[in-house]
Amino acid sequence: MGISTTRIETETVPGEAIVQERSAKPCALVIFGATGDLAKRKLIPALYNLMKEGHLPEHFELVGIGRSSPDEAAFRQMHHEATAKFSRTKPLDEEVWKKLESKIHYVQGDHESPETFTALNAKLDELDRDRGTQKNRIFFFSTLPSAFPVILSGLKNAGLLHPADPRGPFSRVMIEKPFGRDLTSARELNKMAAGFVSEDQLYRIDHYLGKETVQNILVLRFGNSLFEPLWNRNYVDHVQITASEELGMEGRGRFYDETGALRDIVQNHLLEVLTLAAMEPPVSFKADEIRNEKSQVLRSIRPIYPHEVAENVVRGQYRGYRDEPHVAKDSKTATYVACRFMIDNWRWHGVPFYLRAGKRLKKRLTEVAIHFRAVPLCLFGRDEVCQRLEQNVLVLRIQPDEGIEFSFMCKQPGDDLYVSNVKMDFSYARAFARPAPEAYERLFLDTMRGDQTLFARHDGVEEAWALCTPILEAWEKDGDIPLYQYEPGTEGPEQADDLPRATRNRWRPIG
């Protein structure tokens, strides 16, 4: 049975924005780890594109902190080359780059050295005086989690963290994931951070939440009367959330071997996406109202206790992983994980949520697939026809080609009754004639505006870890839980198929 595709036309609704974003205030952005891979691939290119589209405030300055670049000129040249390579918009507009480059500064130093923070303080005072940054500071931690307490302490001791005051200058801290390694460490990290900054100064990053399709989940659900009445256990059979990557370690073997797929993707990215897909309508689109509902979903997810892990979780490791640089030869780190979660609330009781994430799979793909219940009986009186009627599926593509598709059954033209699966497809890039911005562009801009909607709150972080920690403990303690091998370029271990098969379902193909 073939699948045909129908394009969707879009029409912009006239009028003012439903939610009017606040303007970004003058500020200095300080990046710790500014010579690292994340800064070169994502952070500086994001700032370049914000500059290109006119979103950065006029009085904006960037200060990089690092050890490897010898001076400011070399630092700027390094990022000029990296931005030309990794920016989502090409070729590099040299005029825009020159404008951004004039705002880039560099302080060489080690974050463990008090002299680094003394030099940073002097540089920020200079920018306040000469560039009009008005003592507003954002500190981005593009470092290992073990460095977070050291950097926070250094900033505090240097007098660089102002108390939260809506009438005065702001100090905000952006922290990259992972936020902790388990529930205990996440609680300790939250407690430590609370000793230096208040919760409304702390911006815990999950870059998935900066993607257009993830943000659009709320609009799709709550802005369309067609979907919201169906978005519950009465009409939804199950939900699949997938994060598939083609690449392997790419030089991240040391980090990944201590982290694995569950910590790296499921605990933050996929559980965050799950909360947006499953949450109740918020009272308003204010940050805390949305985060309240997300936390409520996490509290409603049925825990998977250690003795239930083998039944509800499958882990795998791609063949050849142990030969990657900086990976232990006897490593038991999972590069693939598939989970079945149940949400014990009125809306979702009895609806399985299947999550899977993996490295070296068939295709790069991240999506949410809502599988609606099949028709309850044979409409046409012939069993062979009924067996060909598939479930309606609503797919939210997060990457690549961000968009939405919906499949439904339709009769083919002709005298005979042939049934086809028809797919309506919506692409952000095609519909709006412009590529969707990178996640870090939105996250930087929201931090400058003081909007925490797309950032994790302390209780949400701990609730997500509370769900994942028993699984990690079971893997560490129970030698009978298998770690399945799978071939690179496949869809993961075959044993993962048993999770949806238990409820007579199957995974959507990857690729």
N, C-alpha and C positions, 0 to 999 in steps of 0.2 A: 504494500500500500504506500503510494507516494505521498510526499508532503509538499504542498504548494505554499507560497509565501505572498502575502498581500502587504504592500507598503501603506503607511499611515501618514496622512497629511496633518500638519499642525497649524493652529491658529492662535496667536497670542491674544489673551484676554485684555482688552483695553482698560485703562485706569491705573491707579496707584498700586504700589506693591502691597501685598497683604501684610507682610512684616517689613517695615522699613529699617534697614540696618543703620546703626549709629556710625558716624564718621570716625575714622581712625585718628587718634591723637598723635602729636609729635612724640617720638620716642627713640631710644637707642636699643637695638637688639644685640645681645651678647651671646655668641655661640661658643660653648666649650666643646672641644673636639672639632674645631673648624677646619682642620686639615685632613679629617677622616673621610671615609667612603660615603657616608650618608650626606655629609655637607656637599661633597662634590657632585653626587648623583641627583640629589633631591632638594636640599635646602637652598643653596645659592641659585640654582635654576628657578626655583619657585619664586624667590625674591626678584629675579630678573623679569619673570613674566608678570608679576604684580606691578613692577615699574613700567613695563611695556604697555600695560593696559590702564595705567594711571590710577592704580588703587593704593599705592603707598602714600603716606602723608608727606607733605612737602618737606617737613623737618624730620627726616628719618635718617638714622646712621646705623651702620653695622660694625660691630667689633668682633673679630675672630680671636679666639684663644687657642694656641696650639704649640707644639714643641718642634715639629719637623720643618717648618718653613723658616728660612734664615731672616727674612725681613719683609716689610710691607709690600714692596714691589714684586718680590717672588710670589708672595701669597696672592696678590691680585692676578698675576699672570697665570698661576696654577688654576684659579677659578675661572678665568677667561676661557682657557682651553677646555675645562670640564663642562662649563655651561654651553659652549658651542657644540659639544658632543651630546649632552644629556637633556638639554632643554626640549620641552614638548613643541616649541615653535622654532622652526628652522627656515632659512639660515639665521645666524645670530645678527641682530641689528646692532651694528657697532655704535651708533649714536646713543641708543638706549643703554648699551653696556657702559659707555663712557660716563653717562650720567650716574649709573649705579656705582661704577668703580670709584667715582669721586667721593662716595659715601662709605667706602669700605676701608676699615682700619684694622690693624693687627697688633696684638700684644703677644710676644713670645714668652712662654713660661709653662711651668708645671702646675697643675691645679693643687698639688700638695704643698706648694711653696707659698708662704705668706707674702713674699715679694711680688708674686704674680698679681695678687689682689690689690696690693698697694699701687702697682703700675696701672691696673685696670681702673681703680678709683680716680687716679690722676687723669687718665684718658677720658673717662666719662664726665669729669668736671670740666675738662677742656671742651667737650662737645656741647655740654649745657651752655657754656659761656659763648662759644663761637658759632655753634650750629643750631641753637634753639631747640634742643631736645627736652628742655623743661623738667629735667630730673625724672622723666618717665623711663623706666627700664624694664626690659624683658630678658630673662636669662634662659637660654635653651641648653639643656643637658644632652648633648649628643655623645655620651660616654657610656662606659659600662655601669651597670647599676651600683656596683661596689663603690663608685666614685661619688654618688649622689650625696651621702652624708658629709664627705670631705668638702665638696664644693659649697654646699649650703652653709657649713660652718665657716668656711673662708669668706663667703659673702657677708655673713652676719657679723663676723669679727671686724671686717673692713667697713662696716656701716653702710653697706650697699642694699640692704633689704629694709625698706620703709614699712612701717605698720600700715595696714589697709585703712585708707581714709578717702571717702568719695570726694572730699573737698580739696585734697592735696595730690601730689604726684603719686604715681603707682609703681609698684614693684611686683612683677609677675614672673612665675617660674614655669617653664614648659619642660616636662620630663618625658623622655622616650620610654616605651615599653622595653622589656618586661618590668612591671612594677612588682618586684618580689619574685620569689621562686616557688612559694607555696603559701598557705594561709598564714602560718606563723610569721614568715618574713615580710609578707605584705602588711600585716598588722604592725609589725615593728617599724617598717618604713613609713607607714602612715603616721604613727605616733611620733617618730623622729621628725618628719616634715612639719607636723603640727607645732613642734617646738620652735620652728624658725619662721613659718609663714602661716597665715590663716587659710582655710579651705577655699575662700574666694580669690586667693592669690595663686592657687596651684592648678595648673593645666596639665592633666595626665593625658598623653597623646595616644590615640588609636587612629592611625592614618586612614583606616577603612572608613571611619565616620566622616572623613572629609570628602568622600567620593559622592558625586552627584546622585547616583542611583540609590545609595544608602539613604541620603537625605530625602530623596523622593518617595521612599516607602511611606512616610507619614502623609504626604500629600496624596499619594495614590489611594491609600486606605481611607483617610478621613475627609478627602475632598471630592469623592465620587460615590454617589448613592448606589451605584451598581455593585461596588465591591464590599463596602463595610457590612451590609446585612448578611453577606455570605461568608464573612471572615471569622468563622467559628466552627466548633465541632459538628454542627448540624450539616455543614456543606463541605468542609475540608477533610479529606481522607488522611493526608500526611503532608509534611513539609520537609524538603531537602535543602540543606545549605552546604555548598561545596566551595572549597578553595584549593584548586589544583595548580601546581607549578611544574613547568618543564625542567627548570634549572636544578642543579644539585647544590653543592656547597659554595662554589664561586669564591673560594678564599675565606669562607666563614666557618670552617670546620671546627675550630676551637670553641667559638661561641655556641654553635649549633649542637655540638656533642654534649654540652652542659645544659641544653635547653630542650630540644626535641619538639615534635609537632604539636603536642598537647599544650605545652607552655607557650610556644612561639605563635601559634595561630588560634587554637580552639579557645583557650582561656580568655583571651581578650577579643580578637577580631570576630570570631564566629559567634560567641555568646553575646557580644554587643549587637551584632546583626540580628540574632534571634530575638533579643528584647524589643527591637524596633518592629519586627514582624509580628510579635505576639502581644505587645502592650495594649492596655486599654486607652481610650481617647483621653488625652490630658485636658485639664481645665483650660489651659492656655498654652501657647507656644513658648512660654518663658522657660529658661534653662532648667530651673529646679522642678517645675511641673512635669517636664518631660523625663527628667532623671528620676523623679519619684516613681513614675509608672514603670520605667525600666527596672528599677530596683525591686519593685513589687513582682515583676515577672521572675527575676532571679530567685526571689524567696519562694516562689510557687513551684519551681522545678523540683521534681522528686529526686532526692539524693541517690546516687549510685554507690552503695556501700561496698567495701572491699570484696565481700563474698559474692557480689553481683556483677563484678567487673567483667569476668570472662563471658557472661551472657549478654552484656550491653555494650561492650567496647572491644574493638579489634585493633591491634597495632601491627605495624609492618615496618620493614627496613629494606630499602632498595639494594639489590645486589651490586656490590662494588662500593658501598658507602664506607666500609671499614678501610678501604684503600685510599680514601680521600686524605689530603694533607691535614695534619693536626687532629685526626680522628683516631681514637683508641682501636687497636686491632681486635679487641674483644668487646667492642662497644655494643650495648643493648639499647641505645637511643633509638626511639621510634621516629622514622622519617615519614610515617603515614599513620593516621589514626582515624577511626570511624566510630561514632557514638550514637546511641539512641537515648534521647531524653524525653521524659513525659512531664507535662505541666499540669499540676493538680489545682486547677481553678475552674470556674464555671464555664468560661469560654472554650478552653482547650482540653478538658478532661477526655482521655482516651485517644487523643491525636498524637501519634509519634512525631518527634522532630529528629531527623537524621542529620548529623553533622559529619563531614569528612574533610580532611586536609592532608596533603602529601607533597613530597618533593619527587622530582624525576618521574612525573606522570606523563600521560599522553599529550596534554595540551595545557597551556596557561588559561585558566578559567576560574572565575569567582561568580557565583550566582545563588539566588534564592528561588526555589521552585515550589509553588503552592499547587499541590495536586488535589483537585476537587473530587468529590465522590462520584463513582460511576453511576450510570442510569440503573435503577433498581430492577428493571425487568426487560424482557425482549420486546421491543416496540414493533418489530416487523415479522414476528412469528417464525423465524428461522434461526436455529441455534448458531449456524456458521456465521450469520451476519452479526449476531449479538457479540460473538467473540472478537469481532473486529472493531467494536466501538471502544475507543480509548478514553481515558479520563481527560477532562479539560485541565490544562496546566497553564498557570500564569508564572512566567519566568522573569525575574528581575536580574538583569545582567549587570554586575558590578565592574567586571573587567574581563577581557578587553571589550571594546565597542559598547560602551555603557548604553543601556537601553532596556526596553520591556518588550516581551513577546507573549502572545496568548494563542493557544492552540485549541481548536474545537472541531467537531465533526460536521461534514457537509457532503451532500450528494453530488456526485460527478454528473455533468450534463450527459443526456442520452436516455434511451428507452429502458435499459437495464438499470437495476439499482446497485450502483457501486458507491461505496462510502470512502471518503478521503479525509485525512487529517489536515486541516487548513491552519496556517500559522499567520497571524498578524504581527508585524514586527515594527517596533519603534526604536530608532537610534537617535541619541542626543546629537551626535555630530552631523548626521544627515538632516535631521528635522530643523535644527537651529543654525545650520551652516557655520558652525564653529566648534572646535574641539572642547570637550569638557575640561575645566581647569584641574590641575593636579591637586591631590588631597592637601599637600602642605601649603599650597597657596591659600586655600580656605582657612586652614588651621592658623596660619600666621595672622591672617587678617582678622579672624575672630578674636585672637588673643589681644591684638592691638585695640580692638573695640570693646574688650571686656566681656565677650559673650562665651559662656561656658557650656552651651547646649551640646556641642559635639565632643566634649571631654568627659572622661570618666570621673565619677565622684568616689570618695573614699569607701562608702558603704557598698557601692556596686563592685568595686575592685575586690573587696573582701568576700562578697557573696559569690562572685565568679570563682575565686580561689577555693571557697568552701565546697564547690561542686567538683573541682578538678583534683584537689589534694588527695581524697580517698583513692582515686584512680592511680595517681602517682605512687602512693604508698603500697597499693596492691601490687603494682608492677615491681617495686623494689623488694617486697617481702615474699611474694608467692612465686616460687620457681616453676610452678606448673602452668602459669599463664604464658601461652606461646607468643613468640615474636616471629611473625611470618615473613619470609623473604618474597620479594616481588621483582620482576624484571623492569629495568628502566624503560620508559616509553609505553608502559601499560597503564591500566586504570587502578593499579594497586593490587594487594593480595586478593585472591579469589574468595578467601574466607569472609571478607567483608560483605559479600553478597548475601550472607546468611542473615544479616541484621534486618534489611527490609523484607527478605523472603519470609521471615517469621510471620509477617502480616500480609502475605501474598502480594508484596510489592517488589519493585526492583529499582536499582539506581538508574538515574538518567545517564546516558552515555556521556563520556568526556571526549569532546571532539567529534 
